Structures are given as structure tokens and as C-alpha cells.
């Protein structure tokens, strides 16, 4: 999903190439905000973003997986 590059942006941050999957269920671009900066990342295209954006996306995925595990365990106990 993410490939580090040797490029830096204006703020001196390392850039990472990412490509968010385009699926039947998920077609919309993904909005990411870090402090006062925002990105709208299109699905199905390779784009370069700062490492902090990848970190936010990773945390969001981890939170979603934990939520799904919790819901699944809760449904089994009901």
C-alpha cells in the first residue's frame, strides 16, 4: 500500500507513495486532516503524501478492525 520515496515536501517531510483501493463499496476519495492541513486522497490512483497521512490512515484501519472484532464478539455473546 505505501512506498517510501526520497522526495521531501515544502515542510521537509518525507513523502510516501500510496494507492487506496477502489472497490464497489468504496469509491469516494478519503479525507485526511493532520493539524491544520488537509488532503483529499482519490481511490484507485497513486499519490504522494507525507508520512503523517499514512500514519493517520493506518490508525483508522486499526480502529476499524478493532471495532469489527468487538462487534463480532458482542454478537456471539447475545
Secondary structure, DSSP 8 states (H G I E B T S, - for coil): -EEEEEEE-TTS-EEEEEEB---SS--S-EEEEETTEEEEE-BTSEEEEEHHHHHHHHHHHHHHHHHHHHHHHHHHH-
